[in-house]
Amino acid sequence: QVQLVESGGDLVQAGGSLRLSCGGSGIAFRFYHMSWYRQAPGKQRELLAAITTDNNVNYADSVRGRFTISRHNAQNEVALQMSSLKPEDTAVYSCNARRPDGAAAYWGQGTQVTVSS
């Protein structure tokens, strides 16, 4: 059974930083493209950052320069380092694992990030 579990969400003041972590069991992250998404109340889910199996990264304009995605295959972990947080970053953050051939994809349950002004 595949399970992705996010952690690290918290209440933080604007300008602060957080590190989110996504750990997995049942799959080996090194074989998957990994991504972080978020969804705020009343809004569509937004792709924030993605890292491929060979460590190519891409970011949404809304987070580029503030967020950094990294993968740690030996620990089966992908992280999202967030800095200069803004109230509009408040959302549930989820990780996604997707096989490069598209044959499978998995989601975590999400972790809440709240940024106060």
N, C-alpha and C positions, 0 to 999 in steps of 0.2 A: 504494500500500500504506500502510495506516494503522499508525502506530507511536507508542505512548506509552512514555516512558522516565522512570522515577523516579530521583532521586538525593538524596543528603544523609543517608542513613541512616548510623548510626555507633554506637559504644559510648560511652555517656555516664553520668555519675554521677547518682544521684537528686538532684532539685532543679535539674538543668541544663536547657539548652535546645538545640533543634535546629530547623533549617529544611529541610523537604523541598521538593523541586521536581519538577514533572512537566512535561516538555516533549513536544511532539507534532509529528508530520509526517504529511502526507496528509489532515489535516482542519484546519479553522479553528475554534479553541476558541470563538470568539465566538458560534458557532451551537449550542453544546452546553452542557447543564448538566454541571457538573463536580463530582466527589465524591472524597473520600478514605475508604478503608476500611483495616481492619487485620485480620489473622488471627494469633492466637497458637497455638502447638502445642496440639492437642487441643481447640481451641475453634472456634466458628463465626465466619465472617467478620462483622465489625461495621462498620456505617456510622458514621463519625465526624463528618463535616462535608460540607456540600453548598452549592454556590453556583450560582444559576440564571443564565441568560443575561442577566437584568437585575439581577444582583447581590444578589438576596435570599439570605440565608444561614441555615442551620440547623445545629445541633450536637447531638450525642448528650450526654446528661446526664453521661456519664463524662469528657467533655473540655471541656464548656462552661466558659468562664472561663480555661482554660489554653491552648487551641489556637485559632488563627485561620486561616481559609481566605481566600485572596485570588486573584484572577485578573488576569492581565496579558495582555490579548488581543493587543496589538501584538507581544509576544514569544512568543505561543502557549504561555503558561506558566500553571500554577496552582500555588500554593505552600501549604504548611501550616506555619505557625510554631507550634512546640510549646515550652511553658515549664513549669516546675514538674514536670518529668518524674518518674514513679514507676516502680518495678520492674514494676508490672502494665501499664505501657505497652509493655513488650517485645513485639514482634510484627513481622511483615512488613507494611509499609504499601504500599498500591497506590492508584493513581488510576484513576478511571473517567470516561469521557466518554459522555454519552447525549444523543441528539437529543430535543428536547422532544416530538416526535410519537411517540417510542418506536421509530422505524424502524431505528435502529442504536445500538449501544453498543460501546465498546472499553475494553480493560483494558491496563494496563502490567504489567510482570513483577514489580514490587515491589522494595522496598528494606528492608533489615533495620535495625530500631532495637532496640538492647539497652540497658536501663537497669539499672545495677548499684546495689545497696544500700550 
